[in-house]
Amino acid sequence: MTRPRAGSRRTARSGSRSAVGLYALAATATGGALACETEINGMLGTQSDPLDAAVASNVVSLIIVVVAIPFVPGLERAARDLLTMLRAGSVHPAWLFGGIAGGFMVLTQAITTGHLGVAVFTLAAVSGQTLGGVVFDCIGLGPGPRRAVDRRRVLGLLMAVSATIVPAAADIGSATTLILLPFVAGMGAALQLALNGRVDEAISHPSPSAMLSFLVGAGMLGSIALLRLTVSDFSHSWPADPLLYTGGVFGVVFVLSSILVVRRLGVFVAVMCIVTGQVATSIAISTVRFGPSTALVGHCVGAVLLIGGVVIVSSRKGSSADRTSSSAIPSGSHR
């Protein structure tokens, strides 16, 4: 038998490391796309109306997804499997409504980002999602077995929650109250991840749950907007800058990219790259928009606490990265 040459093995390993490095870079950029979505939706909400801005963002995402349907392999079979399992009762109908939490996340972006800044919003949302993910893992709501809360997870949660308190303490007042919204939205995003994970586990295809998330989120926000029009005389002008309507584009980019990198890197590495890109980009955006300030120190301290908390919560002794808990998936997975 001819043994492979040592040079060939070294070349293969080098190519593998290069591929991993490229996917890690893509995962970091994916987190940056999520931070950009948050900033754009917040700017649109400030210049128009938060509810209408959220509707516009979700509708743009939905249109892109609908146009992409013919190009998604295996989608028709996955949809048939989903209908069959719904009739058989192996998929609970409530699992299909995780998009409500996604719609609430987009609405929260539009309401609070203009006041809090994208950095504080990101820290609060990921902290809330980390807490929600651990809770939902503990009660067994998501896919896979229940995961008990141990001292390691408690420490990670305390660090993640502290990441929200530190930057908020620099602005006692309205920010202290508003920061609760992205925190709660982050917990809702963890709930959506758990529900989407149950559907994905049942049909072994991520596209139906992602599309349902956009559809349900847009339907919820659109219904609220129509209801408001029936009870109040409301009108406003829309900003002319087309870039303010690209938040939904970044949302779709995040969803598709995160699916790709998680499969290539494993959950833990992908989550850490995405969170790092999301937090770093959000701090950079805040610094460019508002300039260096004393609040920047709080943002950086919060970022260190948050990433450290996510590392602790995500890591599991004696398990591979691919079995890591979903509790640390970043907030942008609200889709």
CORNOR-V49764 format. One record per backbone hydrogen bond with DSSP energy under -1.0 kcal/mol. NH is the residue of the N-H (numbers start at 0). CO is the residue of the C=O. Records with the same first field share a line. If there is no record, write none. Layout:
BEGIN
NH=CO  CO
END
This chain:
BEGIN
8=4
9=5
10=6
11=7
12=8
13=9
14=10
15=11
16=12
17=13
18=14
19=15
20=16
21=17
22=18
23=19
24=20
25=21
26=22
27=23
28=24
29=25
30=26
31=27
32=28
33=29
34=30
35=31
36=32
37=33
38=34
39=35
40=36
41=37
42=38
43=39
44=40
45=41
46=42
47=43
52=48
53=49
54=50
55=51
56=52
57=53
58=54
59=55
60=56
61=57
62=58
63=59
64=60
65=61
66=62
67=63
70=67
71=68
74=71
77=73
78=74
79=75
80=76
81=77
82=78
83=79
84=80
85=81
86=82
87=83
88=84
89=84
90=84
94=91
95=92
96=93
99=96
100=97
101=97
102=98
103=99
104=100
105=101
106=102
107=103
108=104
109=105
110=106
111=107
112=108
114=111
115=111
116=112
120=116
121=117
122=118
123=119
124=120
125=121
126=122
127=123
128=124
129=125
130=126
131=127
132=128
133=129
134=130
135=131
136=132
137=133
138=134
140=135
146=136
153=149
154=150
155=151
156=152
157=153
158=154
159=155
160=156
161=157
162=158
163=160
164=160
165=161
167=163
168=164
170=167
177=173
178=174
179=176
180=177
182=178
183=179
184=180
185=181
186=182
187=183
188=184
189=185
190=186
191=187
192=188
193=189
194=190
195=191
196=192
197=193
198=194
199=195
200=196
201=197
202=198
203=199
209=205
210=206
211=207
212=208
213=209
214=210
215=211
216=212
217=213
218=214
219=215
220=216
221=217
222=218
223=219
224=220
225=221
226=222
227=223
228=224
229=225
231=227
233=231
243=240
244=241
245=242
249=245
250=246
251=247
252=248
253=249
254=250
255=251
256=252
257=253
258=254
259=255
260=256
261=257
262=258
263=259
264=260
265=261
267=320
269=265
270=266
271=267
272=268
273=269
274=270
275=271
276=272
277=273
278=274
279=275
280=276
281=277
282=278
283=279
284=280
285=281
286=282
287=283
288=284
289=285
290=286
295=292
298=294
299=295
300=296
301=297
302=298
303=299
304=300
305=301
306=302
307=303
308=304
309=305
310=306
311=307
312=308
313=309
314=310
318=315
322=319
323=320
328=325
332=329
333=330
END
